[in-house]
Amino acid sequence: MAGGRYPYPKHVWSPTGGWWTQPTNWKANTAFAFGVGATFVAAAWKYSAENEERHTRPKGFIPSQLWAKEFRDGEVYGKK
C-alpha cells in the first residue's frame, strides 16, 4: 500500500529531479529529444547511402541495395 508524499531532505540533489517530479513540459521535451535523434539518424542514413561502396559483388540480396547510390542504376541481387 502506497503512502502519501512524506517530507524529504531538500539538500539532496538528483539528476532525475528528485522525489515526485513531473515537469509540466515533459511531453514537449520528449518530442524535441526524439526529433533531434531522428534528425541525426536521417543524416547518418543519407551519408551512408550516398557513400556506400562494395568492393565485391554481393552473393545475395542486401537491404541496403534498395537505397544505396551504387545500386540505383538497376543493378541488384549481385547479378552480372
N, C-alpha and C positions, 0 to 999 in steps of 0.2 A: 504494500500500500504506500503510495507516494504522499509525502507531506507537502506542506506549503513552502513558500520561499522563506528560508531562515536567514538570520544575519550571517554575513560572510566577511572575511577580512578584506578591507578596502586597499591595503598596502600590497596585496598580491597582484602581480602583473601576469597576464596571459596573452600570448599572441593570437589566440582564437577569440578573445573578447571577454573572457571571464565567465562568471556564473550567469545563467539565464539570459544570454544575449540573443537578441533578434533584431538586427539592424533594419531600419524602416525601408531602406532601398536595396535589400538583398537580391530581389528579382532583377533589378536593373544592373547591379554589379555582376550577377551571374551571366546575364545575357551579353554584357560587354566582354567578359572574360572568354566566353565561347566564341564571340565574334572575332576577337583578336587571335584566338587559337586557330579558328577556321581560316583566317587570312594568311597566317604563317604556313599552314598546311597547304593551302591552294598555291601559294608562291613556290613552295618547295616542290610540289607536284608538277607545276608548269616548268620549272627549271629542269627537273629530272626528265620530263617527257621531251623537252627540246634538245637535251644534251646526251640522251642515252645512245650508246654505240655498242653494238655487239661485234666481236671480232671473229666469231664463228657462227654459222647458221644454227638456229635452234632446231632441235630434232622433233619438237612437238609444239603445241600451242602454248604461248606465254601471254598472260593477260595484258602485259604492257604493250604488246603488238597492236592493240586496238587504239592506243593514243600516242605512241612514240612516233616522232617525226621520221625516223629511219624507215618505218613500215607504212607510211601514208600513201605511197605510190601503188599500193595494191599487193605488195609482196607480204604474204602472211604464211603461217604454218611451216616456214622453213623450206618451202618448195623451190626447186631450182628452175 
